[in-house]
Amino acid sequence: MKKYLFAILIIILPGYALHAGEPAPSSFDIKLGFSYFNVGHHSPEEAALDSSYAFNLGLDKYFSLGFETGLNWTRWDCYSPRAEKSGLEPGDRKTAADALTLPLMLNAVVHYDLRKDYFIMPYVAAGAGYSWSFFFHPDQDKNYGGFTWQVMAGTSIQPRKDYFVEMILEAGYRGSSLTAREGYKLDLSGFVFRAGVRFSLGRLGKLNGEEPESPAMENEATSPQ
């Protein structure tokens, strides 16, 4: 049910935004932080390094459509009581397991621009997509995959007016229950905390080479000959 709700949300919001006015600037984000997987019986219950690279296409004053990927790395110790979580056969020795996870997400972003007066732009993002996780262990190597969704909230901070680089702070929750071909489970659901930088790419009109008309040009066009 969750995957259908997120898919509907991502489809509806951009369609509404196309009729709502002047678009916000598009941007490219680079973020780094950590996530903590602590949900479900198949969770590593460990912190992980979490990176994100996203392109946000400005559709409207309040809405953007984001395309996001990144890389998540986590390591945890596998004991025999936790063998079911990692897909390993029960044993006595303690070994380290690594998981490298690559998500591919489509985000619907709602933002409110306060940069003119307060130098910040708060936002909320809801996303859905698919994740591939590559599991490395001395005894077994497996690949996992599955539906992934996330809800994030944060803000961008502009150091001065009209500056093209901003700082980003965000936190949220990601749901990612993955399955291997052999039927083993790996639950990488948990909380996410990230910080980074945002590079403004300008508005849609400027990207297409369509510069808005200046007031002087408008007056010249409307003045009687």
Secondary structure, 3 states (H helix, E strand, C coil): CHHHHHHHHHHHHHHHHCCCCCCCCEEEEEEEEEEEECCCCCCCCCEEEEEEEEEEEECCCCEEEEEEEEEEEEEEEECHHHHHHHCCCCCCCCEEEEEEEEEEEEEEEEECCEHHHHCEEEEEEEEEEEEEEEEECCCCCEEEEEEEEEEEEEEEECCCCCCCEEEEEEEEEEEEEEEECCCCEEECCEEEEEEEEEEEEECHHHHCCCCCCCHHHHHHHHCCC
